[in-house]
């Protein structure tokens, strides 16, 4: 018998959606066709990682 793991975030799904939207908007706002200096590449990498984690939490919370 398979055991399923359920993740409980402690946050309402609406809050997770707001966090997701803010992260996506931050990535959009910092997009540059001319490239990025190292600190901006790092910051965008952290935002993408947070966005992926938020997506996983939203999927587990629905």
Phi, psi and omega in degrees: 000131181280143176255131180256135179262128177250128180268126175252120184273335185082359178246144174296148181301327178298321178295318178297321178295321178295318178298315178303312181297319179296318178295317179297318178294323178296319177296317178298317184293333182261006180291137181217125178289345183273000182097178187225142170289161184308312180301323180289322176299317179296314181298317179294325177296317178295321178295319178296320178296318178295323178294317177298316180296319178298319177300318178296318179294319178298317178299322179281340184270346183277000000 
